[in-house]
Amino acid sequence: MTSDLIYFNWHVPKNRHKWINGLSIDLKTGELGKQEFYLAPEPGGHRRYMPLSEYPGLYKDFAVLTTDQKQIMDFANKYGLLGGNLREMIIMKEKRSRYIGESFNKWKMQIIRLKEAVLLHDMIRNNNIKGLSDLIAWGDSCIKYKSKLNIKRNLKKLKKTETIPIYEQLIASRPPGVEHHSYLFSLIPHGDVLAPAKIYLQTIVNQQLSSETSARIILSPDFQESKLRIEPNSLLGAIWLQFARVINGQKEPIRCICNTWFIPKRPDQTHCMRKCRQRAYENRKVNRGKSHERSY
C-alpha cells in the first residue's frame, strides 16, 4: 500500500529551476566534463512534500513527458529534481559559478526508459500480441527486444529536432559457449512474445530499483514495531517504485476531471471527490442541452 511509504519525503526549490549551459566537474580529480545543458535550482530554500502519498500518478506524469526542456523544467518545478546518481557539480566558466544540477541528456534517458517500460506494461496487461510482435524478435538461437520508440524534441535555442534511434537488447540466447539466460531460452515456447516481454520489463524495472531504492528497517511512530520496507533513495527511485507496485498488482491510478490522479476505491469510481462527480454531471446536462438545441 502507498501508506507504507508516506515517510519518504522530497524537496522542491521555492524559487523554481533554470537551465544553465555548463560543464560537470569531478570533485575528486577536478577534471571537467563536456559542456551541455543542466537543470539547476534557483537559490532561496526548499519546501518538503510526500511524493508517494500526495501524487499516486507521479510515474504517469513522468512517463508522458517529451524531451522538451520546458516540459522537463515544469515537472521539476512541481516535483523537484530526480536526484540520486543524476546529481552533479556544475561549473560555468564565464561566471566562475558552481551549481548542483542534473544533465539534460540524463533526464532524456530516464524519460525514455520509463516511457518504454510503461508502454510495454500496457501491452502485456492488454495481451496486445500484435504490438508485442513488433518489439520481440525471435532468432534461431536468441530472443531480442527491438525498441521502436521515437521521440522528437524541438529546442528554439538549438534549432534542431532529435529522434531517439532504434536499438536492440538481448533477452535470452543459447549460442555455443554462452550461458547468458540460456535456461530462459529453453523454457519459453518458440515464437511466444508475451513471456520475453515480461522478462525484459522485469529486467528494466529491477535495474532501476537496484540503483535507486534500498531495503530498510523502519520504526513505527510509537516506536513499538519495526517493518522491513523498500524505500526510494531519490525522486527517481520513488517514480520507479510506484510503477513497480502497479506491475505487482496495486490498483492503477486514474485521472479525475479535475486533472488529479487518484487510486479508485471502487471499480465504478471515476472521480476523486463528490464535487468532481457533481461537476461532471453538470457538464453532461449542458452537453445534452446543446445537443437537443441542435436537433431543432
Stockholm file with secondary structure:
# STOCKHOLM 1.0

chainA/1-296         MTSDLIYFNWHVPKNRHKWINGLSIDLKTGELGKQEFYLAPEPGGHRRYMPLSEYPGLYKDFAVLTTDQKQIMDFANKYGLLGGNLREMIIMKEKRSRYIGESFNKWKMQIIRLKEAVLLHDMIRNNNIKGLSDLIAWGDSCIKYKSKLNIKRNLKKLKKTETIPIYEQLIASRPPGVEHHSYLFSLIPHGDVLAPAKIYLQTIVNQQLSSETSARIILSPDFQESKLRIEPNSLLGAIWLQFARVINGQKEPIRCICNTWFIPKRPDQTHCMRKCRQRAYENRKVNRGKSHERSY
#=GR chainA/1-296 SS CGGGGTTCCEEEETTCEEEEEEEEECTTTCCEEEEEEEEEECSSCEEEECHHHHCTTHHHHHHTCCSCHHHHHHHHHHHCCCCGGGEEEEEETTTTEEEEEEEHHHHHHHHHHHHHHHHHHHHHHTTCHHHHHTTEEECSSEEEEECCCCCCCEETTTTEECCCCCCEEEEEECCTTCCTTHHHHHHSCTTCCHHHHHHHHHHHHHHHHHHHEEEEEEECTTSSCEEEEEEESSHHHHHHHHHHHHHTTCCCCEECTTSCEECCSSTTCCCSSHHHHHHHHHHHHHHHHHHHHHTC
#=GC SS_cons         CGGGGTTCCEEEETTCEEEEEEEEECTTTCCEEEEEEEEEECSSCEEEECHHHHCTTHHHHHHTCCSCHHHHHHHHHHHCCCCGGGEEEEEETTTTEEEEEEEHHHHHHHHHHHHHHHHHHHHHHTTCHHHHHTTEEECSSEEEEECCCCCCCEETTTTEECCCCCCEEEEEECCTTCCTTHHHHHHSCTTCCHHHHHHHHHHHHHHHHHHHEEEEEEECTTSSCEEEEEEESSHHHHHHHHHHHHHTTCCCCEECTTSCEECCSSTTCCCSSHHHHHHHHHHHHHHHHHHHHHTC
//
